[in-house]
Amino acid sequence: MSDCKIENTCETKTPKQSDCCTLAEDMICLAKQAKKDLLKEKMKAVYEAKIGEKMNNVAEIAVTAALECMMQQLASKEACENYKNDLIAAIKS
């Protein structure tokens, strides 16, 4: 059985040729991916237990800043649109 390659995994969207992964090899690839996913979930749980509260605080600060930036961008776009409308109105009058 060959080792999984990116272009031959069950994640590929291209049709498999007869010399590519077989169903059995696809199952091995899927099992390996599941193991990695499970390990990742376990690591997330450990991080949550050890520094979850700190990460909550960091996330809160980052999201608040991102929302403030978005609101400033929206206000800027609105001001620009108002300027365009006022300019057009002035030209038409």
C-alpha positions in Angstrom: 0.0 0.0 0.0 1.4 3.4 -1.0 1.7 6.3 1.4 -0.9 9.0 1.0 -0.1 11.8 -1.3 -1.9 15.1 -1.4 -3.2 14.5 -5.0 -4.4 11.0 -4.1 -6.2 11.6 -0.8 -9.9 11.2 -0.4 -10.1 15.0 -0.1 -9.2 15.5 -3.8 -12.0 16.7 -6.0 -10.6 15.3 -9.2 -11.7 11.8 -10.4 -9.4 9.0 -9.4 -7.6 7.1 -12.1 -7.3 3.3 -11.9 -3.7 3.6 -10.6 -4.5 6.1 -7.9 -5.8 5.4 -4.4 -8.1 2.5 -4.0 -11.0 2.5 -1.6 -8.9 0.7 1.0 -6.1 3.3 0.7 -8.7 6.1 0.9 -9.9 4.6 4.2 -6.4 4.6 5.5 -6.0 8.3 4.5 -9.3 9.1 6.1 -8.3 7.3 9.3 -5.0 9.2 9.5 -6.8 12.5 9.0 -9.3 11.6 11.7 -6.4 10.8 14.1 -4.9 14.3 13.4 -8.3 15.9 13.9 -8.9 14.1 17.2 -5.4 15.1 18.4 -6.2 18.7 17.4 -9.4 18.6 19.4 -7.6 17.2 22.4 -5.0 19.9 22.2 -7.8 22.5 22.1 -9.3 21.1 25.2 -5.9 21.3 27.0 -5.4 24.9 25.9 -8.9 25.7 27.1 -8.2 24.2 30.5 -4.8 25.8 31.0 -5.3 29.3 29.4 -8.9 29.5 28.3 -9.8 32.5 30.4 -6.7 34.4 29.1 -7.6 33.5 25.6 -11.2 34.7 26.2 -9.8 38.0 27.3 -7.5 38.3 24.2 -10.4 37.3 21.9 -12.7 39.9 23.5 -10.1 42.6 23.0 -9.4 41.6 19.4 -13.1 41.3 18.4 -13.9 44.7 20.0 -11.1 46.3 18.0 -12.2 44.6 14.8 -15.8 45.8 15.3 -14.6 49.3 15.9 -12.5 49.2 12.7 -15.6 47.9 10.8 -17.8 50.7 12.2 -15.2 53.3 11.2 -15.0 51.9 7.7 -18.8 52.0 7.4 -18.9 55.5 8.7 -16.2 56.5 6.2 -18.1 54.9 3.3 -21.3 56.6 4.4 -19.6 60.0 4.6 -18.2 59.4 1.1 -21.6 58.5 -0.2 -23.1 61.6 1.4 -20.4 63.7 -0.2 -21.1 62.3 -3.6 -24.8 62.8 -3.3 -24.3 66.4 -2.1 -21.8 67.1 -4.9 -24.2 65.7 -7.5 -27.1 67.8 -6.0 -24.9 70.9 -6.1 -24.0 70.4 -9.7 -27.6 69.8 -10.8 -28.9 72.9 -9.0 
